[in-house]
Amino acid sequence: MIASIVVALVVFTLNLIALGLVPERRRPSSAMAWLLLILFLPGIGLLLFLLIGSPYVPQKRREQQRVTGALIRQGLAQVPALPASADRPGWLDSVMVLNRRLGWLPGVEHNAAVLFSDYEVSVLAKAELVRTAERYVHVEYFMMCRDSTSEPFFAALLDAAARGVTVRVLFDHLSTFGLPGYKQMLATFDEAGIQWRPMLPIQPLKGHWRRPDLRNHRKILVVDGRSAFVGSQNMIDASYHNKKHEAAGRRWHELTTRVEGPVVQCIDLVFASDWFLESAENIGPQLLPAPDAGGDLTCQIVPSGPGFPDENNLRLFNTLIYGAQQRLVITSPYFVPDDSLLYAITTAAQRGVSVELFVSAQGEQFMVSHAQCSYYRFLLEAGVRIFLYPYPYVLHAKHFSVDDHTAVIGSSNMDIRSFNLDFEVSMMCSGPGFVRQMREVEDEYRTVSRELTLEEWKRRPLTKRWLDNVMRLTSAVQ
């Protein structure tokens, strides 16, 4: 009897403490989800909260990133804000101010970019770029695996290193660690003299520990400061070496862009900041200035992640969506919006903007896929058109376009994970030529996709609706 009373008092006290601590710096929906988990599963819920409850990297790393940001700001202080231009709407200038304040980097003109939607062609284009390197190659990927698809790229890296080019490689530790040939890849790097570092490593014996689902999700390639790639594609076969998906014939469909011009130096600075955080080596002074590409594209790089306090990517997305006047086309493999993004998109549709959303017909992640489906009815009722990219493909591309003047491409999904837990990089581009390229990609999606109707969605079985709504609750546990 006494033991039961003591246990009850302990549980009550812990719940009371959690009631005051859990909501700190969290959205009410996220705080409520955690509190419900702790309440209904007292021991397990509290253990999970202690393990993954903090969406922040350790204080030391946050301080390192703050110092890095201050150095970048100081180095770019003489770069003026772009003057007003008749080629872009006036409100876009305020977006560039927002991005620079939150993510350090200015908007820059005279860039040129080309999109790559074919998986293998994109890998070969990256390999070809590396083979032109004379000074350095900077590689940063969420997942890296040396296989038959990526071999041309790895061969180009080894060739560059053999020619005396400095090659630096970053990869997310947990996402790459379990892939085939991991140890052999690192041994090959060491033998070739390629410098490498795992990003956000989980190595308790070496003092490296943090919330295990904090990841560096960026995909960056820079050569000699003059040309770069960003986008959604990892350096791995399009099957992602998932045996279940290989058996089903599933292939990931990506979109990347090769860019030239002053914005390349901004991309390089993002790499340099990540390299510093993982190696303590400041390579900033070694970066080469990017030459003017003579293009008509205005670009701005927006880094985001747990080390930034203001959800840079979410603020950028919302601001652009509210600025849309005629057309908004969104492509995201994982679409689990927070309330602010959901309201921005549905408000756009309700005020007469043509809004389209491209997603996979069948997602490859059970919980995320069901959470995503829970939003479809609300979107459809607001007037958003939803297009389902056909199975067995996974539409993994991450981009959206606003009217005929602006587009965003990068590594960021439109989900709570990308806003809170993953380090991402997005590139905002203003220029009709680039938007036309993206419209061609969107037209290809539309040609092969099937439009989902509200009538069809209302006929879903009750069991699926229940499961969607339950998984939606789990998405708030951030």
Number of C-alpha atoms within 10 A of each C-alpha: 5 7 8 9 10 11 11 12 12 12 16 14 12 15 18 11 11 18 17 9 11 20 16 10 10 13 13 13 17 18 21 18 18 25 22 13 19 22 19 10 13 16 12 13 18 19 13 14 18 11 12 16 16 17 20 19 20 15 10 10 15 17 13 16 18 14 13 22 20 13 15 19 18 12 11 14 13 8 13 10 14 14 6 12 9 6 13 16 13 11 12 17 17 11 20 23 17 18 23 19 13 21 24 24 27 25 26 23 22 17 23 25 21 14 19 19 17 12 18 15 11 20 23 17 16 22 19 14 21 30 19 13 25 14 17 21 25 23 23 29 24 26 24 27 23 20 16 9 18 21 18 19 22 21 15 20 27 21 16 23 21 13 13 13 20 19 23 20 21 25 27 22 20 20 18 19 17 12 17 14 15 15 12 11 15 15 13 14 20 12 10 16 17 21 15 19 18 21 25 24 21 16 11 9 7 8 9 11 14 19 18 12 14 24 25 28 26 31 27 25 24 26 24 24 28 21 26 27 27 24 27 26 30 24 24 21 21 21 20 18 15 12 11 11 17 13 9 13 12 19 20 17 19 20 24 26 21 21 23 25 27 26 33 30 24 26 27 28 22 25 25 21 23 24 24 17 19 17 13 11 12 14 14 19 7 11 15 16 16 19 17 17 19 13 15 17 25 23 29 26 29 27 26 26 28 23 22 19 13 15 20 24 26 22 18 19 19 16 18 21 26 16 18 22 16 15 17 25 21 22 24 20 27 26 23 26 22 18 10 11 21 18 16 18 26 20 18 24 25 15 12 13 22 18 24 22 19 27 25 22 21 18 21 17 9 11 16 20 21 22 24 22 20 21 17 19 16 13 21 18 14 18 22 24 20 21 22 19 23 16 16 17 21 23 26 22 26 25 28 26 27 23 18 20 19 25 26 25 25 28 29 31 27 23 20 21 23 26 23 24 24 23 23 25 27 27 23 24 25 26 21 18 18 22 22 15 14 23 17 11 15 19 11 12 19 16 10 12 19 15 16 15 15 17 10 8 14 11 9 10 9 10 8 13 16 13 15 21 16 15 19 21 16 16 21 20 20 20
